[in-house]
Amino acid sequence: MTDIDPRERADGPERPGPPERDDRSDRDDRTRARRDGRELPADDIRARVQQVAVRQQRFERHLAERLGVDRAGLDAMDHLITTGPATPSELARRVEVSTAAMTLVLNRLESAGHVRRERHPSDGRKLVVTAEQASADRAYEQVLPMIDGIERLVEGMDDTERAIVQRFLDRLIGVYDDATP
């Protein structure tokens, strides 16, 4: 009989995991780090994923403020800019608000000059909402530095790094999809 290292498996040696920690303590540490901006531990991927989410939310609040819209208005604008004109009911489904709430959102967006509503070309009973080009251009100007920064990061990766990051992000997207009904 030979002694087998319990960390050895058929598919190779087991990778060392993160140090054992009390889940509540770990969560509290990451929450405090998020709030006070202190440096994150070198091996804490979870905290970095959390920081990406926090910064995404912060960026969206900044963008909404710069454009003078609320969260629902920003979501509606994002949909109109990325996918093109839509009916109010399509926008309500996309933004996950009632059609009555979407009417209020569109009233605010139209008053601010961000969108226009026109009769549907083939069904005069419907309206079609379109983002105003000047507003779409302003939004793009605000987002462009982030897009350029991400492009530079990706261009600086070699093929192995890209494959690892892509695999991680694909799995992370799956985690979010599984947690969202």
CORWOFEN-V337509 format. One record per pair of residues at least 12 apart in sequence whose C-alpha atoms are under 10 Angstrom apart, sorted by the first residue. I is the first residue (numbers start at 1). GAP is how many residues later the second one is. If there is no record, write none. Layout:
# CORWOFEN-V337509
i = [I | I]
gap = [GAP | GAP]
This chain:
# CORWOFEN-V337509
i = [18 | 18 | 18 | 19 | 26 | 27 | 27 | 29 | 30 | 30 | 30 | 30 | 30 | 30 | 31 | 31 | 31 | 33 | 33 | 34 | 34 | 34 | 34 | 34 | 34 | 37 | 49 | 49 | 59 | 59 | 59 | 60 | 60 | 60 | 61 | 62 | 63 | 63 | 63 | 63 | 64 | 64 | 66 | 66 | 66 | 67 | 67 | 67 | 67 | 67 | 67 | 67 | 68 | 68 | 68 | 68 | 69 | 69 | 69 | 69 | 69 | 70 | 70 | 70 | 71 | 71 | 72 | 72 | 72 | 72 | 72 | 72 | 72 | 72 | 72 | 72 | 73 | 73 | 73 | 73 | 73 | 73 | 73 | 73 | 73 | 74 | 74 | 74 | 74 | 75 | 75 | 75 | 75 | 75 | 76 | 76 | 76 | 76 | 76 | 76 | 76 | 76 | 76 | 76 | 76 | 76 | 76 | 77 | 77 | 77 | 77 | 77 | 77 | 77 | 77 | 77 | 77 | 77 | 77 | 78 | 78 | 78 | 78 | 79 | 79 | 79 | 79 | 80 | 80 | 80 | 80 | 80 | 80 | 81 | 81 | 81 | 81 | 81 | 81 | 81 | 81 | 81 | 82 | 82 | 84 | 84 | 84 | 85 | 85 | 85 | 85 | 85 | 85 | 85 | 85 | 86 | 86 | 86 | 86 | 86 | 86 | 86 | 87 | 87 | 87 | 87 | 87 | 87 | 87 | 87 | 87 | 88 | 88 | 88 | 88 | 88 | 88 | 88 | 88 | 88 | 88 | 89 | 89 | 89 | 89 | 89 | 90 | 90 | 90 | 91 | 91 | 91 | 92 | 106 | 109 | 109 | 110 | 110 | 110 | 110 | 112 | 113 | 113 | 113 | 113 | 114 | 114 | 114 | 114 | 114 | 114 | 114 | 114 | 115 | 115 | 115 | 115 | 115 | 115 | 115 | 115 | 116 | 116 | 116 | 116 | 116 | 117 | 117 | 117 | 118]
gap = [25 | 26 | 27 | 24 | 21 | 19 | 20 | 18 | 14 | 16 | 17 | 18 | 20 | 21 | 16 | 19 | 20 | 14 | 18 | 13 | 14 | 16 | 17 | 20 | 21 | 14 | 120 | 123 | 83 | 84 | 87 | 14 | 15 | 83 | 13 | 80 | 75 | 76 | 79 | 80 | 13 | 75 | 72 | 73 | 76 | 45 | 47 | 68 | 69 | 71 | 72 | 75 | 40 | 41 | 44 | 46 | 36 | 39 | 40 | 43 | 45 | 35 | 38 | 39 | 24 | 34 | 19 | 20 | 23 | 24 | 25 | 29 | 30 | 32 | 33 | 34 | 22 | 29 | 31 | 32 | 33 | 34 | 35 | 36 | 41 | 21 | 31 | 35 | 65 | 16 | 17 | 19 | 20 | 21 | 12 | 14 | 15 | 16 | 18 | 19 | 26 | 29 | 30 | 33 | 39 | 53 | 55 | 14 | 29 | 32 | 37 | 38 | 52 | 53 | 54 | 55 | 58 | 59 | 62 | 17 | 53 | 58 | 61 | 12 | 15 | 16 | 52 | 35 | 49 | 50 | 51 | 52 | 56 | 49 | 50 | 51 | 52 | 54 | 55 | 56 | 58 | 59 | 49 | 54 | 45 | 46 | 47 | 30 | 31 | 32 | 42 | 43 | 44 | 45 | 46 | 31 | 34 | 41 | 42 | 43 | 44 | 45 | 30 | 31 | 32 | 33 | 39 | 40 | 41 | 42 | 43 | 12 | 14 | 15 | 17 | 18 | 29 | 38 | 39 | 40 | 41 | 13 | 14 | 37 | 38 | 39 | 12 | 38 | 39 | 12 | 15 | 38 | 13 | 23 | 22 | 23 | 19 | 20 | 21 | 22 | 23 | 18 | 19 | 21 | 22 | 16 | 17 | 18 | 19 | 20 | 21 | 22 | 24 | 14 | 15 | 16 | 17 | 18 | 19 | 20 | 21 | 12 | 13 | 14 | 15 | 16 | 12 | 13 | 14 | 12]
